[in-house]
Amino acid sequence: MTLAVVKTIFRELINREIIENSPATLVKTPRLSVAPRAFLTYEEIINRNFGKYQKQVEFLALHGLRWGEAVALSESDLRDGKIFITKSIHGDPKTRSGIRVIPQLSPFSPLSKSPKGLRAALKTHGVHIHSLRHTYAYLLKSSGVHVTTAQRLMGHADPRITLGIYTQFRDEEIDQAANLINEYRARP
């Protein structure tokens, strides 16, 4: 982003005949590389041992809360089978879209204000606390939840965030897609 602004400024300087050449033309734009984000499937969550953090891991994976949102929850935020997310440990939610209501799918087990123990428990499985949001997004996608609904449940302002960053896939889904297409083609 910064490089684009610099190149635009130099291009404007050339257009106004203030300079003849732009030093920015020699600077190459770095290639965008998005590494696959680690996450676990729900089956992996329930079949692995996270020790004393098992309930917290399941809660985070089934609700997709940001760490700060989960830590700020109190019993008064849980009612009528729903979780009312109105705050973060840092104060207000990350965005206005962060204020939301989601279905409560597992028992609430308060989280420690320090993430160290949970981080250590997850690290042995190759994931991070935030990976559990990706697990939730994958669960939503696998369950057939529409992307705009997933956007609301995750507290994203833009569905492209939900699509581009959070919606992961597994290799076996490629084969499943082929099977679905072949089934469709075989219909009369």
Buried (B, 14 or more C-beta within 10 A) or exposed (E): EEEEEBBEEBEEBBEEEEEEEBEBEEEEEEEEEEEEBBBBBBEEBEEBEBEEBBBBBBBBBBBBBBBBBBBBBEEEBBEEEEBBBBBBBEEEBBEEBBBBBBEBBEEBBEBEEEBEBBBEBBEEBEBBBBBBBBBBBBBBBBEEBEBEEBBBBBBBEEBEBBBEBBBBEEEEEEEEEEEEEEEEEEEE
